[in-house]
Amino acid sequence: MPYPAVPACPAPTRALIVVNPAAGGHRADLVERLASLCRERLASVAVLRTTGPGDAVDAVHRAVAKGTVEHRPDLVVAAGGDGTVREAAEGLVRQGGEGRGDAALLIVPWGSANSGYRMFWDDRPWRDAVSMVLEPGRAEVRRMDLARLAETGDHVLLGSCTGLGAQILPALAAVPAGSRGRDRYARALAAVAADFRPYPGRVTVDGTVLAEGPTVLANVGGGRYRAGQYLLLPHSRPDDGLLDVCVIGGRTDPARVPELTRHAGHLGEPGTAYGRGRRVVVERLDGEGLVLEHDGEPRDGIGSTATFDVVPGALPVWTAPAGR
Ligand SMILES: Nc1ncnc2c1ncn2[C@@H]1O[C@H](COP(=O)(O)OP(=O)(O)OP(=O)(O)O)[C@@H](O)[C@H]1O
């Protein structure tokens, strides 16, 4: 059952803007522009620049958990890429006690791939999205499902991918300078796909095997797009209380995956399986560890099994109104 938009969606009053200065699309001058836009409309605006990995989780959690409800932010702006968005989301869902769920997340796409922003705002300019949130009645808060990765306890917002989709990350470093944003991911994927060998895998959805055998990638989510451009889960709805999963099997030439997945052509491949459920278990069967990422960050050392459980409606997120 879809989760309805929060009724009436009162406009926010107090913002915490979390900026990642290390994100691919960061520009110092834009931070002040974003803060000014918010100050024109809101009673209080705080800007926090992260200092390293994990900082946004703690900063958001501290801000939303402390003090009285009158002083807590009701808007958390994640200004960075998908890693920053995931960390801000983690900080929000860790909020406990009275007032849980007060603050909603707004994504400002200052990363490289920005798949999270695309999920909620498509290709709108970020200034339009911010204005719509600040003006009453022009945007909605929806409660989005997250996945919880049982082996680490982390929450997954956008999705998690094994195999080819995870090996793209170490390859990013070798992409020639000058290539930016989504193009960097496209170059890294093409380079990795040329030599990729499928791994022996199995994916189980709610106790039933969906796919078993040579595996190019298994993607669980979450967002329809990965790396901002590959439509891996075209049927995914982020608020249906279920996780979507797609497995591309070894019968597909890995070198064709970039072009196939741009337009969801992988769904017509003979070895592709697509499923949906509450628990998805992804395994590697040769005793080696899974090569896995989630939300664009590597999760090396996870072992040979990754277990994803849906957390329905866990995260309030500002989004464009449906159909507009
Ligand atoms: N001050 C900092 N210095 C270095 N790394 C940081 C800092 N603050 C945050 N980080 C880390 O930077 C990593 C990358 O950030 P992020 O994902 O937001 O940008 P990106 O990789 O350019 O974008 P995308 O994920 O959309 O491709 C995150 O894992 C985050 O934890």
The ligand as an ORCA input file, in Angstrom:
! r2SCAN-3c Opt
* xyz 0 1
  N      35.161     17.109      4.662
  C      35.209     15.913      4.066
  N      36.357     15.458      3.536
  C      36.426     14.275      2.891
  N      35.357     13.450      2.721
  C      34.179     13.860      3.235
  C      34.046     15.114      3.923
  N      32.749     15.230      4.315
  C      32.107     14.109      3.896
  N      32.946     13.291      3.245
  C      32.666     12.007      2.552
  O      32.683     12.257      1.160
  C      32.104     11.118      0.521
  C      31.564     11.458     -0.839
  O      30.568     12.416     -0.741
  P      29.286     12.462     -1.662
  O      28.791     11.088     -1.977
  O      28.350     13.375     -1.017
  O      29.810     13.155     -3.007
  P      30.105     12.524     -4.442
  O      30.782     11.196     -4.280
  O      30.775     13.570     -5.236
  O      28.629     12.362     -5.039
  P      27.782     11.109     -5.585
  O      27.749     10.097     -4.469
  O      26.442     11.680     -5.928
  O      28.523     10.594     -6.768
  C      31.075     10.617      1.518
  O      31.371      9.285      1.810
  C      31.294     11.460      2.767
  O      31.274     10.689      3.943
*
